Every structure is written in C-alpha cells, then in structure tokens.
Amino acid sequence: MKQLNIFLSMMITLCACAQNNKTVTSQHPSSSQLKNYSIATFAAGCFWHEEALFESVKA
C-alpha cells in the first residue's frame, strides 16, 4: 500500500509539472474601447473593507 501511495504521488507530481506553459498576451482594452463603458462592478469578500479602499480613489 505504501508503494502504491508513493507511485500515485509521483504520477500526480509529474502530471502537474508537465503542463504546457503558454505565453499569455495582453488582453487589456484600449482607451478608445474603455470609453464605451460607464459602469464598473467589483466583487470582494467583505463590502465594508472594500468600501474603505474605494473611498480614497478619486473618480
């Protein structure tokens, strides 16, 4: 049983390390595309903590 656990652990580790590393290109919208948006929606765990952060943002 111990050998099976070691074997499975090694296989999982090898599979996790064998993932394909793709280069991610920037997908940020341009400033002209941002002009089409009028609402920003943010999601976070605790509203009260996030509200305190956004009170310091000028906008």
C-alpha positions as CSV (number, residue, x, y, z in Angstrom):
1,M,0.0,0.0,0.0
2,K,2.9,2.4,0.8
3,Q,4.4,1.7,-2.6
4,L,1.1,2.5,-4.3
5,N,0.8,5.8,-2.4
6,I,4.4,6.7,-3.4
7,F,3.7,5.8,-7.0
8,L,0.5,7.8,-7.2
9,S,2.1,10.8,-5.6
10,M,4.9,10.7,-8.1
11,M,2.5,10.4,-11.0
12,I,0.4,13.3,-9.8
13,T,3.6,15.4,-9.4
14,L,4.8,14.5,-12.9
15,C,1.4,15.3,-14.4
16,A,1.3,18.7,-12.7
17,C,4.8,19.6,-13.8
18,A,4.1,18.6,-17.4
19,Q,1.6,21.3,-18.0
20,N,2.0,23.4,-21.1
21,N,3.3,26.9,-20.4
22,K,1.6,29.1,-22.9
23,T,2.6,32.8,-23.4
24,V,-0.3,35.0,-22.4
25,T,-0.8,38.1,-24.5
26,S,-2.1,41.2,-23.0
27,Q,-5.9,41.4,-23.4
28,H,-6.4,44.8,-21.8
29,P,-8.8,47.0,-23.7
30,S,-7.5,50.2,-25.4
31,S,-8.5,53.6,-24.1
32,S,-10.9,54.0,-27.0
33,Q,-12.7,50.8,-26.1
34,L,-12.9,51.9,-22.4
35,K,-14.9,54.9,-23.4
36,N,-17.8,52.5,-24.2
37,Y,-18.1,51.5,-20.6
38,S,-20.0,53.5,-18.0
39,I,-20.3,51.1,-15.0
40,A,-17.6,49.2,-13.1
41,T,-18.6,46.2,-11.0
42,F,-16.3,44.9,-8.3
43,A,-16.7,41.8,-6.2
44,A,-15.0,41.1,-2.9
45,G,-15.4,39.2,0.3
46,C,-16.4,41.9,2.7
47,F,-18.1,45.1,1.5
48,W,-17.1,47.2,4.4
49,H,-13.4,46.6,3.9
50,E,-13.6,47.3,0.2
51,E,-15.7,50.4,0.7
52,A,-12.8,51.9,2.8
53,L,-10.4,51.2,0.0
54,F,-12.5,52.9,-2.7
55,E,-13.2,56.0,-0.5
56,S,-9.6,57.1,-1.3
57,V,-10.0,56.7,-5.1
58,K,-10.6,59.9,-7.0
59,A,-13.3,59.4,-9.6
